[in-house]
């Protein structure tokens, strides 16, 4: 009886964890998409002068795939995937995404993986005996939070939360809250940013006051 109860509790916790991760993905996509020009510059070293057009949609191969983010700037297409935990299937999925995007838009994409989890980031290559695909991996633990905190754009400042080492998070959160409070004057807009910060605080076990 006790064993069955423990198993039920474990199943419920697993379901809640997966549900929270799904919500986490949605919030991260929204946060990253608002500052996607900055993210692409960090990943590629290339400054985007053109307006970024959101061209994300379902890709149909043998099965349908939906990229996390897909943008077009001039003649270039940027495909971005967000990873909050290790996923062994990611490199192969990147290959499928690449093929699907080229099939739909007639151009190979620049592919970027944003890793915001603990531990080692995923490999930046998918390789078999007959094919090799390389893509860029950005490990946010290796980015100085000041890279975002020095910005005067609130959508970029918020990304400082995801940068740096985990032990630095409490202090970074304080800096982000102070900077956002200083540069965002519209009360409704400020509330939206604070909701994002508070949500990320819960994921990093940081209490926001």
Order of alpha helices (4+ residues) and beta strands (2+ residues): alpha-alpha-beta-beta-beta-beta-beta-alpha-beta-beta-beta-beta-alpha-alpha-alpha-alpha
